[in-house]
Amino acid sequence: MLQQKSYLAKKAGAHFFETQGPNAPKWYIVDAQDQVVGRLASMIAKVIIGKHKTTFTSNVDTGDFVIVINADKVVLTRNKWDNKVYRDYSGYISGLKQRTAREMLNHAPEEIISRAVWGMTNKSSLARHQVKKLKVYAGTEHPHASQNPLPLPLSATRRSVLDGPKKTAKK
């Protein structure tokens, strides 16, 4: 009996992903300036999970690394800066800590994007591994210049807030 060729990605050794070859992860860079957090997070989640590739397999890490710069210049729509609350609970009595999005931007702007991306992944050990491929920085500098990051592929990009659709006046 002939064995058919499988085109699904395979887990390579101790890693969740292939370290070399055509399916090895690439490095991409995203500028978060003037980007809406939710739209940006869905775009990044698609890349770190690997859904933008033709070799996507749900049980194997086929995603790429993503570097996000200017995380302190993201945009939230409407009045989410004051109404969106980030909650952390330690498990102890009166261990609930709450911060608004504005306080989170002043305290840890990287956390806004990383929490949004985590919320758009499925919660599993593979997803915890995939989220480690996300590198978020508040400024324009990052220590990953030696990886030669590329801009995101067109299959994963979206327009920014400033590039929104042009509205025409009705007569």
ChimeraX attribute file (.defattr): number of C-alpha atoms within 10 A of each C-alpha:
attribute: neighborCount
match mode: 1-to-1
recipient: residues
	/A:1	3
	/A:2	4
	/A:3	5
	/A:4	6
	/A:5	6
	/A:6	7
	/A:7	10
	/A:8	13
	/A:9	18
	/A:10	16
	/A:11	14
	/A:12	13
	/A:13	9
	/A:14	7
	/A:15	10
	/A:16	17
	/A:17	20
	/A:18	19
	/A:19	12
	/A:20	9
	/A:21	7
	/A:22	8
	/A:23	15
	/A:24	12
	/A:25	19
	/A:26	14
	/A:27	20
	/A:28	21
	/A:29	18
	/A:30	20
	/A:31	19
	/A:32	26
	/A:33	18
	/A:34	17
	/A:35	21
	/A:36	17
	/A:37	20
	/A:38	18
	/A:39	16
	/A:40	23
	/A:41	23
	/A:42	19
	/A:43	20
	/A:44	29
	/A:45	26
	/A:46	20
	/A:47	26
	/A:48	27
	/A:49	26
	/A:50	22
	/A:51	18
	/A:52	19
	/A:53	16
	/A:54	11
	/A:55	16
	/A:56	17
	/A:57	17
	/A:58	13
	/A:59	13
	/A:60	21
	/A:61	24
	/A:62	27
	/A:63	28
	/A:64	24
	/A:65	22
	/A:66	25
	/A:67	22
	/A:68	24
	/A:69	21
	/A:70	20
	/A:71	27
	/A:72	22
	/A:73	17
	/A:74	19
	/A:75	19
	/A:76	16
	/A:77	10
	/A:78	8
	/A:79	9
	/A:80	13
	/A:81	16
	/A:82	12
	/A:83	12
	/A:84	13
	/A:85	16
	/A:86	15
	/A:87	10
	/A:88	11
	/A:89	11
	/A:90	9
	/A:91	8
	/A:92	7
	/A:93	7
	/A:94	8
	/A:95	10
	/A:96	11
	/A:97	11
	/A:98	13
	/A:99	16
	/A:100	15
	/A:101	21
	/A:102	16
	/A:103	15
	/A:104	18
	/A:105	19
	/A:106	9
	/A:107	11
	/A:108	15
	/A:109	22
	/A:110	20
	/A:111	18
	/A:112	20
	/A:113	25
	/A:114	21
	/A:115	13
	/A:116	18
	/A:117	23
	/A:118	18
	/A:119	14
	/A:120	16
	/A:121	19
	/A:122	11
	/A:123	10
	/A:124	9
	/A:125	8
	/A:126	16
	/A:127	18
	/A:128	13
	/A:129	14
	/A:130	25
	/A:131	21
	/A:132	12
	/A:133	18
	/A:134	22
	/A:135	18
	/A:136	22
	/A:137	21
	/A:138	19
	/A:139	17
	/A:140	13
	/A:141	10
	/A:142	13
	/A:143	9
	/A:144	12
	/A:145	9
	/A:146	6
	/A:147	11
	/A:148	10
	/A:149	16
	/A:150	13
	/A:151	13
	/A:152	18
	/A:153	10
	/A:154	8
	/A:155	12
	/A:156	15
	/A:157	17
	/A:158	14
	/A:159	12
	/A:160	15
	/A:161	14
	/A:162	8
	/A:163	9
	/A:164	8
	/A:165	8
	/A:166	6
	/A:167	6
	/A:168	6
	/A:169	5
	/A:170	4
	/A:171	3
